[in-house]
């Protein structure tokens, strides 16, 4: 990958980095210097009284550089004191914080810089499910710690579906994907959380992450608290919330056909979907998800399966009402490729119109799609690139950007996608001189083309 993240972006590993705005270090250095100065002044008064009443041995004369002019001695001792204090503070901080660095090898100043950088990041809410949401989170977490993932609970297939039916818990699969994406030790944690048992009576087909979350739910008493505790244990950046706590079922409706029940069965039908709905229809939105949406700087829908990952969240009425009421910048990230059995033949505009047809206007002002359009042929010949046709979408601004991973043309690139979204957010907000945000959206190969529609 050619994108840059805050983990690879190296802040200047020198003392001046500690003085950057927002590091929360200068105030304590000033207080330390003030305290040392007062201490030195007190010691000086005390030694002056001894000096005039006591004759020191000759070695003290040379040790205190009495043979040099007073001004020269003062400058030398000040520099020696500053060096000794700086070395002592650095060594003490390194020793005390070594137990909390989790084996990270980069300089301490870089660790603090990256932490402060993310803490000052914008409030971002990503709504969806499946692998698309985890790809988005993997990129956004490098720019902000104020990150909330609102996850669908309509999944009823695979390991998640089995646990849901047998134990009556919310489907943990999409939450597991988000936890793996947002965990501090992402590579190892992804392998662990996504590990799937290939044999064993009752275990075959289950992923370790799903079992871990369900076990945590039993320990702490409920599913939402289990997600919080799992996130804390695994040092997850941001928070992961369900769109609703109710046991909802996704239904797909077709023209002149009987509806299909169950999220996992919908892509298998191979029929054009007229609309989808939830049972029960009046599922209550999760209050913390509503609060995060109302306080967000940017709300991001997708990427992910249109009808089975993005739409189930929007069909929770309280979630859609909160999005429409929120003053945030709202953007829908369109999929790179069509999904067989779900969005066959859909263009960028078809994706947008499907959302508007279900929940009406106001849930997004922008739609981000991949541009330039890739020319590729999938191995199985089923999926096709999602093309932007230039049709008018009233009140929606279409934005084309290079957001695809060249090694996996069916998927978004986390770094490119997050930069494109944050460029849009910066464009909509007032200009800032915050040095923590100046680096967002820089780098070659990310030029964004914009097409506005009214």
N, C-alpha and C positions, 0 to 999 in steps of 0.2 A: 504494500500500500504506500501511496505517496503522500498521504495526508499527515498533518502534524497535530499532535495532541499535547496537552499540558504535561503529560508524563515524559514526552520526548523533548518538549521545548525547555531548554535549559536557561533559567534565569542566571544573570551574572553571579558566579560563586565567589563573591568578595564582600567585604564589609559594607560597601555602599548599598548593596541590596537591602540590608537591614533598615536603611533610611528611606526606602520607598514609601509613598503614601499608602495608608491602609495596613501596614505591617504590624501596627500596634506595638512598636518597639521603642520609638524615639522618646516617648513620654517617660518610659522607665529608665532609659539611658540618662535622660536629663535629671531625673530624680536621684539616680545612683550617683551621678557626678556632683549634684548638690550635696548629697549626704557625705561623700568623700571629702568635698571641700570643707564642710563644717568640721568633720573629724580632724582634718589636717590643721585647720585653724586652731582648734582646741589643743591639739598636741603641740602646735607651735608655741602657743602661750605658755603651756606647761614647761616645755624645754627651755624657753627663754628665761624663765625664773631660775631654773637649775643652772643654766649657762653662766649667769652673772654671779652665782654664788658657789660654783664648784669648778675646779680646774680639772679638765679631762685629760686622760693620758695622751701621749703623742700619737699613737696609732689612730685615735679618733680624728685628729687633725687631718690626716691623709684620707681616712675613710669618708669624711664629709666634704672633701675637696676644698678645704679652707684656703688652699694656695691659689685658687681661681677667683676671679671677680665674682661678686655676689650675683649679678645679673646672669652670668654664664651658668653658675651653679643652679640658679632657680629654673632656668630653661631646661637644663639637663635632668633635674629631678622631676619636673613636670612631665617630660616625655617618658621617662622611665616609669613613673606612676601610671600614666595612661596606658602604656604597653602592658604593664603588669595587671592592671584592672581588666583590660580587654581580654587578655589571655585567661585570666581567672574566670571571668563571666562565661567565656566561650567554653572552657573546659568543664565548668560546673553544669552549664546547660546541656552540653553533649552527654555528660554522665547521667544526669537526671532523666533526660528524654530518651536515652537509648533503649529503655525497657518498653517504650511506647511506639517505636518506629517500625515494628513488625518486620525486621530484617531488611528494610530498605537501605540501599547503599549510597544513594545520592546525598550530597551535602545537606546539612541541617537547614541552611538558609533556603535551599530549593524546596525542601519539604514544607517549611513555614510559608514560603511565597505561594506555592500551589494551593495550600490550604486556605490562605487569606483570599487568593484570587477567586476560588470557587465560592467562598462564603459571601463575597460581594456580588455574586452573579445574579442575573434576573430570576424572577419567580416564573418557572416554566411548568406547565401542566401538559402531559402527553396522555392522550386517550386512545385506547385500542386494545390489542391483544395479539397473541400469536408471536411469530418470530419477527414480524415487522416492528412491533413496539420495542422489543429488546434491542434490535439494531439501532433504532433511534436513541434509546436511552444510553447505549454504549458511547455514542458520540457526545450527547448533551452533558453527561456527567463530568467531562473534562473541562467544562466551562462554567458550571454552576452547581452548587450544593443545594440550592433552593429548588429542588426538582421533585415533582409529584407524578407518579404514574397511576392513572385511573384505569382499572383492568376489568374486562368483561368476565362475567361469571356464568355464561351460557354454554361453556364447553361441556360436552357429554360423551366424548369419544376417548378411546385409548385408556391409559392408566388413570387419568383424571376422571373419566366417566365411571370406571369401575369403583373407584374410591367414593365417588359421589353417591352412587347407588347403594353400595354396601354399608357405608359409614354415615351417610347423611351430611357430609361436609361440602363446602363449596369446592368447585374443581380447582385443584392447586397448580395445574400445569402452567398456565400463563403467569401466575405469580412466581413460580419457580424460575421461568425464563427471565423475568425482570430482576429477581434477586441475583441470579448469576451474572446478568449484564452490569448491575450496579455495585457488585461486591468489590471491595478494595483489591483483593488478590484475584483478579478476574479470571486469568487463564486456568489456574488450578481449580478455582471454585466452579467454573463452568464445567470442567471435566467431572468434578465430583457431583454437582447438582444434576447434571444431565446423564449421569451413569445409569444405564438401564440393565436390569437383571435379565439375562438370557435363559435362565433355567431356575428351577426350584418351584416346588408346589406352592401356589399362591403368590409367589414373587415374580414369576416370569412375566415380562412386559412392563413391570412397574419401574419407574425411575426412582433413584435414591432421593432426589429432591422432593418429589411428591410425598414419599413416606416420611421424610424428615418433617415437612410442614404439618402433615396430619398428626404425627407423634407430638410435635410441639403444641398443636391445638389441644390434644388431650391433656398435656401437662399444665398449660396455662388456663384452659377452660373454654376458650372460644377461638374461632378462626382468625378474626381480625387482630386479636392480641398475639396470636401465633406468628402472624406476618411481621408484626412490630418486633417481637423478640428475636425472630430469625434474622431480621434485618440488622438488629443491634449486634447479635453474636457474630455475624459475617461482615460487619463494618460496611454496610450498604450506604451509599451516598444518596440522600434523598429519602422519599417515603413512597410506599406502594399501597394503594387503597382499592377496594372493590367499588364498582359503580353502585351496587346494591348488595344487601345481605340476604335477599330473598331467593328461594329456589326457583329460578326462572327457566322457562323452556322456550327456545327459539323456534318459530314456525315460519315456513316459506310458503307463499301463495303463488299460484300460477294461473294463467288465463285458461279457463275452461277445464281445470284439473283440480283434483283433490289436494289440499295442502299437505306438506310434509312436516312432521314434528321431529325436532332434534337437530342441533347444529352440525353434528358429524354426518348426518344423512343428506344434508342439503346439496353439497357438491356432487354427490353420487347420482342425483336425479338427472343431470344433463339437460334440464329444461330451462328456458329463459324465465328468470324470476320476476314476477310482477311487483311483489312487495314482501316484506318480512314483518313479523310482529312478535311480541313477547306474551307469554302466559305466566303469571297473571299480568294483565295489561297495566294495572296501577301499582307496579312494584315501587317501593319507596327508595329514593336515592340515599346513598350513604352520606350522612351529614358532613363528615370531614372532607369527602370528595367535593361536595358542594361548596364548602368554605374555601378550599384550595382554588377552585375554579373562579370564584368571585374575587379572590385576592391576586390572581395571576397577572403577570405582565404579558405573557403569550400563552395561548391555548393551541395545541397541535393535535389534529385528528389524523390518525394513521401514522405511517403506512401500515398496511395489513389487509387482510381479506375484507372486502367492502361489506358484504352482507353478514358475515359470521364473526368478524372481529371488531370492526368499527361501529356498525349499525346497532348491535345489541346495547352498547352503552348509551347511544342517542335515543333509543326507545324507552329508556328509563326517564320518565317525564321530568323529574326534578333535575337531572343532569342537563337536559336540553334547555330548560328554563334558566338554569344558572349560567350556561354558556351564553345565551342570548342577553342576559342581564349584565354580564361581566364587561368591564371596559377594556379588557385585554385585546391585544392583537390576535386575531383568530385565523388560522391557516389549516387547510387540508392538504396533506401530503399524498399525492396520487401514487398508486403502485406503478412500478416500472413495466410490469408484464401483466397480461390478463391471467385470470385464474380459471383453469378448466372446470366446467360445471357450475361456475358462479358468475364470472364476468366475461364470458367468451364474446369477442367482437366489440368490447366496450372501448370507447375513446376516453380521453381525459374529461371531456365535457359530459359523457355519459355517466362517469363516476360521480361528478359533481351534481348532475341533475337527479341522480338516484337519491342522494342525501337530501336535497332540497324537496324532492317529492314526498319523502317520508316525514320530515320534521319542519319544513318551511325555511324561509330565509333567516339569516341572523346568526347561524352557527359558525360560519366562516366568511371572511372577506377576501381571502386570498387562496389560490390553489397553486401548489408547487409541483411541477412535473419535471421529468428528466428531458433535457435538451442539451446537445443535439440528440435527435432520436437515433438509437442504436440500430445498426443493420446486422441482425444476427438471426440464426435459425436454431431454435432449441432442439436438443437431441431427439426428443420424443415427438416434436412437431405439434404439440398441443398448445402451449402458451405462445402469445404473440406480443410484440412491443405495444404499449399503450401510447397511441399517437395523439398529439394535440392538433385538432382540425381547424382551429381559429374561429369556431362558432361563438356567437355573442352569448355571454352569461351575465345577465343584468346584475349589476352591483358587485360582481366578482372580478378580481384582478388575477389574471393568470401569469405565473412567473416560471420561466424556464431556466434551468440551471443544470450543470453537469454534476449529478449527485449519485452516479452509479459506480459500483466497484468493478473495475475493468476485468478483474479475475473471476467475478461472479456476476455476469450481466443481468441475471434475474433479481439481484438484490441491490439495495441502496448501500452506499459507502457511509459508515457512521460519521467519519470526519467531514466529508464533503457535505453531507446532509445537514449536520449541526451548524456548520459555518454558513450555509445558505440561509438557514432559518434565523440565525443570529444577525446576519447582515440585514435581513428584512426587519427584524425588531429594532436594530439601530437606526435604520432609515425612518421608521415610524416614530421614534422617540427623538427628543431634542438632542442636539449634538453634545457630546461629553468629552471632557479632557481627562477622564479617569484613566490612568496608565494601566489599570488592570483590564480594561476593556479594549484598549487600542489594538491589541494583538488579534482580536477576533476577526475572522474573515480575511486575513491576509494570506498570501501564498499564491503561487502560480497555479494555473489550470482550473481556477474556480470562477471564472468570469460568468456573470449572471445576465441572461437576456430576459427582458420583461415585455410582456404583451398585455396591454390593458383592454378589458372589455367593459362595456357599460350595459 
